[in-house]
Amino acid sequence: MKDISIITQHFSDFSPTQTTQLQALYDLYADWNSKINVVSRKDIEGLYLKHVLHSLAIAAIFEFRPGMQVMDLGAGGGFPCVPLAILFPDTHFLAVDSVGKKLKVVENVAEGAGITNVSTLHSRAENISNQQFDVVVSRAVAPLKDLLQWTKHLLRKPAQVIKQFPPVDEGMRVAAGLISLKGGDLAQEISDSGKKPYIWPISEIFKDVYFEEKYLLQVV
């Protein structure tokens, strides 16, 4: 389905450019998914709910400021970084993945939709040594313990990020630290990480049965 109303009922202040970019995603992903399976083939009809809106749960809680540097760890075909890049055109997103063909999809979708603030890096996060980021985002990549281990050398201190990029929108949190989309019973995974993340049930953000047992986590 190409209808983006599932997005606009939650996020209504899109510019004409952003609306056009969102509308372009369906055909672009459907075309590339026929060549490289980056989205479950049975899910492509639900692209806007299951992939775009899911990614934008992050934007319902967090504010990405102009000039921020954000890494999408294990970006796959571009979720969550591509939808986030549309919402925050003045923030730069780096899609990192160890599978080069998936990054080819990100590059071509971004080009086709006219998204200019996404770049790609074919690498593993633990092998990146010359960059630092204000935020790392991820979606269903690995256990929290591993995500933290792989990114601890990449993240600027959240207090520094918040000082440099103070919040503008009342009620929103400045994006900082590790922000991850996860699902299922996370009790053991959180215990193994040794951290106490902030947790938001996505079913309380978007009232749809699809988001039951799906969560947004932040570790700062």
Backbone bond lengths (Angstrom), bond angles and torsions (degrees), N, CA, C in turn:
res aa  C-N    CA-C-N  psi(-1)  N-CA   C-N-CA  omega(-1)  CA-C   N-CA-C  phi
1 M - - - 1.471 - - 1.525 110.51 -
2 K 1.328 116.42 130.90 1.461 121.19 -178.70 1.528 112.52 -89.99
3 D 1.321 117.24 -5.33 1.455 122.18 -175.96 1.528 110.33 -68.64
4 I 1.335 117.36 121.59 1.461 120.87 -178.65 1.529 112.25 -95.94
5 S 1.331 117.35 14.55 1.469 119.34 -178.22 1.524 111.61 -63.29
6 I 1.328 117.97 -27.37 1.468 120.41 176.55 1.528 110.38 -62.76
7 I 1.326 116.93 -25.27 1.468 121.85 176.62 1.524 110.35 -85.94
8 T 1.333 116.15 -47.42 1.471 119.68 -172.46 1.521 112.85 -70.92
9 Q 1.324 118.56 -18.04 1.463 118.10 176.40 1.524 111.54 -73.66
10 H 1.321 116.52 -16.41 1.460 121.17 177.76 1.529 112.60 -107.35
11 F 1.322 116.71 -29.90 1.470 122.07 -179.33 1.527 106.34 -130.45
12 S 1.322 116.23 110.75 1.465 118.97 -169.09 1.522 115.11 -112.75
13 D 1.320 117.46 -1.91 1.466 118.26 -173.01 1.529 112.07 -104.67
14 F 1.330 116.54 44.01 1.458 120.24 178.85 1.522 111.07 -78.58
15 S 1.310 115.11 142.91 1.459 120.24 170.30 1.531 108.00 -76.61
16 P 1.343 117.58 165.16 1.470 119.13 175.55 1.528 112.77 -56.14
17 T 1.327 116.56 -37.35 1.473 119.85 178.54 1.523 111.13 -64.08
18 Q 1.313 117.00 -45.14 1.458 120.36 179.73 1.526 111.39 -63.83
19 T 1.321 116.76 -40.26 1.468 120.47 177.95 1.525 110.59 -61.26
20 T 1.316 116.34 -44.42 1.463 120.94 178.77 1.525 110.78 -62.85
21 Q 1.322 116.82 -41.32 1.461 120.48 179.15 1.529 111.63 -63.46
22 L 1.322 116.44 -44.05 1.462 119.98 178.20 1.527 110.93 -62.31
23 Q 1.316 116.60 -43.51 1.464 120.52 -179.41 1.529 111.57 -64.30
24 A 1.325 116.83 -29.28 1.465 120.96 -178.40 1.528 112.66 -73.05
25 L 1.329 117.20 -21.88 1.463 119.96 -172.21 1.525 113.03 -61.65
26 Y 1.331 117.77 -38.82 1.467 118.88 -174.48 1.525 111.71 -60.23
27 D 1.312 117.17 -54.12 1.465 119.66 -177.64 1.521 111.42 -63.99
28 L 1.315 117.10 -38.82 1.463 120.43 -179.93 1.525 111.03 -64.13
29 Y 1.323 116.76 -47.19 1.466 119.05 -179.79 1.526 111.82 -70.18
30 A 1.326 117.47 -37.31 1.469 119.94 177.97 1.522 110.17 -61.48
31 D 1.325 117.01 -41.64 1.461 120.99 179.51 1.527 111.16 -65.86
32 W 1.330 116.52 -49.26 1.461 118.98 -177.54 1.524 111.99 -71.09
33 N 1.312 117.08 -29.50 1.461 119.47 179.94 1.528 111.69 -69.07
34 S 1.331 116.36 -23.50 1.463 119.67 175.97 1.533 111.41 -73.31
35 K 1.339 116.17 -17.34 1.468 121.18 -179.94 1.528 111.68 -102.76
36 I 1.329 115.62 -42.23 1.465 122.62 -177.42 1.521 107.02 -132.59
37 N 1.290 117.53 118.75 1.468 120.86 -173.47 1.528 110.59 -77.30
38 V 1.331 116.25 90.50 1.469 120.40 179.19 1.524 112.00 -103.47
39 V 1.314 116.43 -16.59 1.461 122.85 175.34 1.522 105.96 -127.98
40 S 1.323 117.86 138.74 1.461 120.45 176.37 1.523 109.16 -50.02
41 R 1.312 116.82 130.36 1.472 120.12 -174.46 1.525 111.68 -59.55
42 K 1.310 117.22 -31.52 1.469 119.55 178.73 1.526 111.61 -76.24
43 D 1.352 116.87 -13.70 1.460 121.22 -177.57 1.520 113.61 -94.29
44 I 1.333 117.77 -8.73 1.463 118.42 -172.34 1.530 110.96 -62.31
45 E 1.337 118.54 -32.20 1.457 120.55 177.31 1.528 111.26 -66.10
46 G 1.327 115.50 -27.04 1.460 120.07 178.90 1.512 113.20 -99.56
47 L 1.324 116.30 26.83 1.465 120.87 -174.94 1.519 112.60 -53.39
48 Y 1.335 117.06 -46.23 1.463 119.50 -173.71 1.529 112.38 -70.64
49 L 1.316 117.43 -33.12 1.463 119.87 177.15 1.520 111.55 -79.81
50 K 1.322 116.82 -53.78 1.459 121.79 -167.68 1.521 114.08 -81.04
51 H 1.312 116.82 -19.57 1.465 118.92 -176.69 1.529 112.46 -123.07
52 V 1.342 117.13 -49.34 1.467 119.21 -177.48 1.526 110.59 -73.47
53 L 1.337 117.54 -54.66 1.463 119.47 -178.89 1.526 111.00 -64.62
54 H 1.326 117.25 -39.05 1.462 120.12 176.44 1.520 110.30 -56.26
55 S 1.325 116.84 -46.07 1.463 120.78 177.70 1.522 111.57 -60.17
56 L 1.328 115.74 -38.07 1.465 120.32 -175.06 1.526 113.33 -78.84
57 A 1.331 117.70 -2.37 1.466 119.03 170.20 1.522 109.74 -56.05
58 I 1.318 115.92 -33.01 1.470 120.71 177.88 1.523 110.26 -60.97
59 A 1.335 116.04 -41.53 1.470 120.96 -177.87 1.518 112.74 -72.87
60 A 1.338 117.13 -16.65 1.462 119.82 177.15 1.526 111.88 -75.13
61 I 1.326 116.25 -20.61 1.470 121.93 -177.89 1.518 111.94 -110.80
62 F 1.347 116.11 -37.51 1.466 120.74 -169.74 1.524 112.76 -114.40
63 E 1.303 113.51 146.04 1.468 122.47 176.79 1.524 109.23 -105.80
64 F 1.323 116.13 123.39 1.465 121.92 174.38 1.520 107.88 -99.06
65 R 1.314 116.29 124.10 1.457 120.70 -172.51 1.527 111.70 -93.93
66 P 1.335 117.15 154.48 1.460 120.66 175.39 1.526 111.17 -55.56
67 G 1.322 116.10 133.99 1.459 121.44 178.83 1.513 114.52 92.52
68 M 1.322 117.74 -10.77 1.464 119.94 178.15 1.531 110.80 -65.40
69 Q 1.335 114.13 148.90 1.460 121.94 174.17 1.525 107.90 -110.89
70 V 1.338 116.01 120.11 1.460 121.46 -174.32 1.528 109.37 -124.31
71 M 1.320 117.06 132.51 1.455 121.37 174.49 1.524 109.65 -104.80
72 D 1.327 116.35 132.62 1.463 122.13 171.39 1.519 106.18 -99.29
73 L 1.311 116.41 107.93 1.466 122.60 -175.78 1.525 109.89 -84.41
74 G 1.335 116.21 124.68 1.456 119.99 -176.21 1.513 110.72 64.82
75 A 1.330 115.58 51.05 1.467 121.83 -169.56 1.527 113.65 -65.97
76 G 1.329 117.80 -21.01 1.459 119.40 -177.65 1.515 110.90 56.31
77 G 1.326 116.55 -126.84 1.457 120.54 179.76 1.515 114.52 -84.68
78 G 1.343 116.92 4.56 1.466 118.57 174.25 1.509 116.23 117.61
79 F 1.327 115.82 22.92 1.465 119.28 176.73 1.520 109.78 -117.18
80 P 1.330 117.25 123.23 1.474 127.96 16.57 1.525 116.16 -96.45
81 C 1.345 119.75 1.65 1.467 118.54 -166.39 1.525 114.48 -67.12
82 V 1.328 118.75 -35.91 1.472 119.51 -176.99 1.527 111.44 -66.61
83 P 1.343 120.14 -51.36 1.470 118.37 176.23 1.530 113.02 -60.29
84 L 1.340 117.29 -39.02 1.465 119.79 179.47 1.525 110.87 -65.18
85 A 1.321 116.62 -37.61 1.471 120.16 179.77 1.524 111.29 -64.65
86 I 1.332 117.12 -33.30 1.466 119.89 176.56 1.526 110.05 -66.62
87 L 1.319 117.29 -43.11 1.463 120.80 -178.65 1.522 112.36 -70.40
88 F 1.325 116.46 -32.40 1.471 120.75 -174.99 1.531 109.32 -123.61
89 P 1.338 117.18 75.87 1.469 120.93 -172.72 1.518 114.62 -68.63
90 D 1.332 117.62 -14.16 1.465 120.02 -179.80 1.532 112.48 -100.19
91 T 1.329 116.72 7.37 1.454 123.17 175.27 1.516 107.83 -106.38
92 H 1.337 117.46 139.93 1.470 119.17 -179.89 1.523 111.21 -97.42
93 F 1.322 115.94 132.00 1.458 122.75 -179.73 1.528 109.93 -115.72
94 L 1.328 115.86 129.49 1.461 121.92 176.29 1.525 108.35 -109.50
95 A 1.319 116.76 115.54 1.459 122.35 177.95 1.524 108.61 -86.17
96 V 1.321 116.48 117.78 1.467 121.98 -178.60 1.522 108.75 -114.42
97 D 1.317 116.20 129.39 1.461 120.45 177.02 1.523 108.87 -154.07
98 S 1.334 115.48 151.05 1.463 120.30 178.91 1.525 112.06 -85.59
99 V 1.340 117.28 -6.11 1.463 122.40 179.66 1.523 108.70 -108.22
100 G 1.317 115.54 106.72 1.455 120.58 -172.83 1.511 114.48 -62.79
101 K 1.334 118.19 -35.19 1.460 119.52 -176.27 1.529 111.66 -67.06
102 K 1.322 117.18 -27.54 1.461 119.51 176.72 1.524 110.58 -69.68
103 L 1.320 115.90 -37.05 1.466 119.63 178.25 1.524 111.35 -68.11
104 K 1.338 115.93 -27.99 1.467 119.08 174.77 1.522 109.85 -61.05
105 V 1.328 116.67 -37.71 1.465 120.91 176.95 1.524 110.01 -63.59
106 V 1.337 116.72 -47.02 1.469 120.66 178.92 1.528 110.64 -56.24
107 E 1.320 115.97 -47.10 1.464 120.29 -177.83 1.530 111.46 -61.68
108 N 1.316 116.06 -43.61 1.460 119.63 -176.32 1.518 112.50 -75.66
109 V 1.329 117.92 -35.48 1.462 120.49 175.20 1.529 109.73 -64.62
110 A 1.339 116.46 -45.06 1.470 120.16 179.47 1.530 110.76 -61.15
111 E 1.328 116.52 -43.74 1.460 119.79 179.41 1.528 110.67 -64.89
112 G 1.332 116.28 -44.34 1.456 120.13 -177.47 1.516 113.14 -65.61
113 A 1.338 116.07 -32.48 1.467 120.01 -179.09 1.526 112.49 -92.82
114 G 1.323 117.23 -2.94 1.459 120.04 -179.93 1.509 113.37 73.63
115 I 1.336 116.29 32.28 1.468 121.61 178.57 1.522 107.54 -93.94
116 T 1.321 117.33 116.11 1.462 120.88 -171.07 1.529 114.22 -104.60
117 N 1.334 117.24 -2.60 1.468 119.60 -174.69 1.527 112.45 -108.93
118 V 1.338 116.06 27.68 1.467 122.00 174.13 1.524 108.56 -123.87
119 S 1.324 116.28 130.99 1.460 121.38 170.91 1.518 108.04 -127.77
120 T 1.329 117.09 172.16 1.459 120.64 -175.02 1.521 110.97 -129.44
121 L 1.328 114.44 156.00 1.463 121.44 175.59 1.523 108.43 -143.65
122 H 1.326 115.87 120.21 1.464 121.42 178.79 1.532 107.86 -85.25
123 S 1.314 115.83 98.28 1.465 120.74 -174.75 1.519 109.30 -169.13
124 R 1.319 115.35 169.80 1.460 121.98 166.55 1.523 107.64 -97.98
125 A 1.310 116.53 145.29 1.464 120.25 -176.58 1.516 111.72 -58.24
126 E 1.337 116.87 -38.39 1.461 119.64 -177.11 1.522 112.75 -67.99
127 N 1.335 117.22 -13.23 1.463 120.91 179.23 1.528 112.58 -96.29
128 I 1.315 117.64 -2.24 1.463 121.34 178.29 1.522 108.47 -86.49
129 S 1.320 116.67 125.00 1.463 118.97 -175.06 1.517 113.85 -127.64
130 N 1.329 117.95 -8.60 1.472 119.74 -171.90 1.515 113.31 -115.86
131 Q 1.347 117.60 17.54 1.456 120.29 -179.42 1.524 110.38 -137.35
132 Q 1.320 115.33 152.12 1.457 120.90 171.01 1.519 109.32 -130.98
133 F 1.326 114.95 153.22 1.452 121.05 -173.51 1.523 110.13 -129.83
134 D 1.331 114.80 149.95 1.462 120.36 175.36 1.526 110.61 -74.87
135 V 1.322 115.49 -32.05 1.462 121.76 -176.07 1.524 109.01 -145.73
136 V 1.335 116.91 144.76 1.465 121.96 166.36 1.524 107.24 -119.26
137 V 1.336 116.63 128.52 1.453 121.35 176.08 1.525 108.71 -114.28
138 S 1.327 115.85 154.21 1.463 120.28 177.10 1.517 109.52 -153.92
139 R 1.327 114.68 159.10 1.467 120.62 -179.99 1.524 108.59 -139.84
140 A 1.332 115.11 108.92 1.472 121.35 174.44 1.524 112.30 50.78
141 V 1.353 115.89 53.31 1.462 120.42 -175.31 1.520 112.25 -102.50
142 A 1.330 116.76 -53.13 1.465 121.08 -171.85 1.519 108.60 -162.77
143 P 1.341 118.02 166.29 1.465 120.32 175.36 1.526 111.72 -56.91
144 L 1.317 115.42 150.23 1.458 121.51 -176.44 1.527 111.75 -56.07
145 K 1.328 116.86 -40.50 1.465 120.93 179.41 1.520 111.10 -56.15
146 D 1.338 116.63 -43.58 1.466 120.80 -179.93 1.519 111.36 -69.42
147 L 1.320 117.21 -42.44 1.464 120.29 179.32 1.527 110.77 -57.71
148 L 1.323 116.13 -42.85 1.463 120.66 -179.60 1.524 111.07 -66.65
149 Q 1.321 116.44 -40.56 1.462 120.48 179.77 1.525 111.08 -64.52
150 W 1.321 116.00 -42.11 1.461 120.36 -177.08 1.520 113.27 -71.05
151 T 1.324 117.80 -25.66 1.466 119.98 -170.65 1.528 114.66 -112.77
152 K 1.319 118.50 -3.57 1.466 119.33 -173.55 1.528 112.38 -61.05
153 H 1.330 117.70 -29.49 1.469 120.41 179.73 1.528 112.31 -84.83
154 L 1.326 116.48 -5.96 1.463 120.77 -175.25 1.517 113.86 -101.01
155 L 1.330 116.62 -19.40 1.456 120.84 -171.09 1.523 112.73 -93.94
156 R 1.322 115.21 131.27 1.457 119.44 169.08 1.523 108.70 -69.08
157 K 1.318 116.39 155.99 1.462 120.31 179.17 1.528 109.13 -64.07
158 P 1.334 117.24 129.86 1.469 120.09 -178.12 1.525 113.90 -54.55
159 A 1.326 117.48 -36.68 1.473 119.35 179.71 1.525 110.86 -62.54
160 Q 1.334 117.02 -36.70 1.458 120.85 177.67 1.525 110.85 -67.91
161 V 1.334 115.46 -40.25 1.467 120.03 -179.92 1.522 110.34 -63.10
162 I 1.325 116.67 -47.16 1.463 120.88 -177.58 1.528 110.82 -66.08
163 K 1.342 116.58 -35.04 1.465 119.75 177.57 1.528 110.25 -66.06
164 Q 1.331 117.06 -40.44 1.467 120.88 -178.70 1.527 111.78 -75.33
165 F 1.333 115.96 -34.63 1.462 120.91 -176.40 1.530 109.59 -122.66
166 P 1.331 118.09 72.24 1.472 119.74 -178.74 1.520 111.02 -63.61
167 P 1.330 117.15 152.70 1.468 120.29 -178.10 1.523 111.95 -64.91
168 V 1.318 114.67 149.38 1.464 122.20 176.62 1.522 110.14 -111.09
169 D 1.333 116.36 -44.91 1.464 121.21 -177.35 1.525 110.54 -87.86
170 E 1.316 115.58 122.22 1.461 120.25 178.19 1.531 110.21 -61.61
171 G 1.306 116.14 134.27 1.454 120.35 179.28 1.510 114.35 91.15
172 M 1.333 117.48 -8.01 1.458 121.51 178.47 1.525 109.67 -101.95
173 R 1.308 116.62 152.61 1.450 123.02 176.72 1.527 109.03 -102.49
174 V 1.323 117.11 139.09 1.457 120.31 173.96 1.523 108.39 -69.01
175 A 1.316 116.63 129.72 1.456 120.84 178.89 1.526 109.82 -64.36
176 A 1.333 115.61 131.21 1.465 121.11 179.14 1.522 107.81 -162.67
177 G 1.329 116.29 158.84 1.449 120.43 177.89 1.513 112.44 72.09
178 L 1.327 115.53 -152.99 1.466 122.48 178.68 1.524 109.30 -98.89
179 I 1.328 116.28 124.49 1.462 122.41 178.93 1.525 107.22 -120.81
180 S 1.327 115.94 121.93 1.461 119.44 -171.07 1.528 111.28 -133.14
181 L 1.333 115.82 138.40 1.449 123.06 172.85 1.526 108.36 -95.37
182 K 1.333 116.30 125.38 1.462 120.90 -175.89 1.520 110.49 -140.91
183 G 1.347 115.20 167.12 1.446 119.45 179.21 1.510 112.85 -140.86
184 G 1.332 115.61 163.52 1.455 121.17 176.24 1.511 113.38 86.98
185 D 1.329 115.38 -165.71 1.466 122.65 179.05 1.518 108.44 -79.50
186 L 1.321 116.54 112.23 1.469 121.45 -173.51 1.524 113.32 -100.89
187 A 1.320 117.75 4.04 1.465 120.22 -172.66 1.525 112.35 -57.79
188 Q 1.333 117.17 -50.08 1.462 119.95 -178.38 1.516 111.53 -67.35
189 E 1.324 115.71 -41.05 1.467 120.44 179.97 1.523 111.21 -61.11
190 I 1.320 116.72 -42.89 1.461 120.49 178.80 1.523 110.41 -67.27
191 S 1.326 116.97 -41.60 1.463 120.53 177.40 1.516 111.17 -60.14
192 D 1.327 117.12 -43.75 1.466 121.44 -179.83 1.522 112.33 -64.09
193 S 1.324 116.95 -27.52 1.466 120.45 -177.33 1.524 112.67 -74.32
194 G 1.339 116.10 -23.12 1.460 119.93 -177.27 1.517 113.03 73.89
195 K 1.327 117.50 11.27 1.466 122.15 -179.13 1.527 110.29 -116.78
196 K 1.322 115.06 163.71 1.460 121.37 174.66 1.523 108.27 -119.29
197 P 1.323 116.27 84.48 1.464 118.77 -177.07 1.523 112.77 -71.37
198 Y 1.322 115.89 154.94 1.458 120.53 165.32 1.532 106.70 -71.02
199 I 1.318 117.08 139.10 1.463 121.11 -176.66 1.529 110.00 -130.88
200 W 1.340 116.09 131.11 1.470 122.21 174.28 1.520 108.64 -123.19
201 P 1.333 119.49 121.58 1.463 120.73 171.56 1.538 109.32 -68.33
202 I 1.301 117.11 124.31 1.462 119.53 -177.04 1.521 110.97 -68.55
203 S 1.337 117.25 -24.67 1.468 120.16 177.53 1.525 112.19 -65.01
204 E 1.336 117.04 -17.16 1.461 120.59 174.84 1.523 112.14 -89.68
205 I 1.326 116.15 -13.77 1.467 121.44 176.93 1.525 109.73 -90.53
206 F 1.332 115.65 -48.64 1.465 122.48 178.56 1.533 108.01 -120.14
207 K 1.315 116.73 118.38 1.468 121.27 -175.47 1.526 110.26 -81.65
208 D 1.313 115.53 79.53 1.459 121.11 177.09 1.518 107.99 -143.56
209 V 1.314 116.70 139.34 1.464 120.82 -176.24 1.526 111.65 -59.73
210 Y 1.330 117.15 -25.92 1.471 120.10 -179.78 1.523 111.95 -58.69
211 F 1.323 116.83 -30.41 1.458 120.14 -173.45 1.530 113.66 -91.24
212 E 1.314 117.44 4.88 1.459 119.15 174.55 1.525 109.87 -63.07
213 E 1.323 116.02 136.33 1.469 123.56 -177.83 1.527 112.68 63.77
214 K 1.334 116.24 25.13 1.452 120.72 170.88 1.527 107.92 -116.13
215 Y 1.342 115.64 140.15 1.456 120.22 -169.89 1.526 111.44 -136.54
216 L 1.317 113.53 155.25 1.456 122.70 173.37 1.529 107.33 -113.72
217 L 1.332 116.70 124.41 1.460 122.34 -177.14 1.514 110.27 -117.91
218 Q 1.312 116.52 143.53 1.464 121.55 171.60 1.519 109.28 -131.31
219 V 1.340 115.39 132.22 1.469 121.61 173.49 1.514 106.85 -118.26
220 V 1.323 116.43 123.23 1.467 121.26 178.67 1.527 109.43 -122.85
